[in-house]
Amino acid sequence: MEIFLIEDNKGDVGLIEKFFKDTKIRIRLYVAENGEEAVRDLYGENNFLGSLRQDIIILGLNLPKKDGSEVFREIEENNDL
């Protein structure tokens, strides 16, 4: 399972990693620490996710540079995402 986590709080990232480890669900977790980085990653500009389709996107709301609601709108408005 491919999961893209958009979260700037390292403690929250650790909790999510622990959750999936404890449930024994095999995942590949990609993390973006701010909204601008997330959008670049989603569009493949960072060569991070490229054409990879995520099974789940976990999106924090209070993000630096571009907040979660702005990132959500961009995802929602783009049929390719």
Secondary structure, DSSP 8 states (H G I E B T S, - for coil): -EEEEE---HHHHHHHHHHHHHHT---EEEEESSHHHHHHHHTTTTSSSTT---SEEEE-SS-SSS-HHHHHHHHHH-TT-
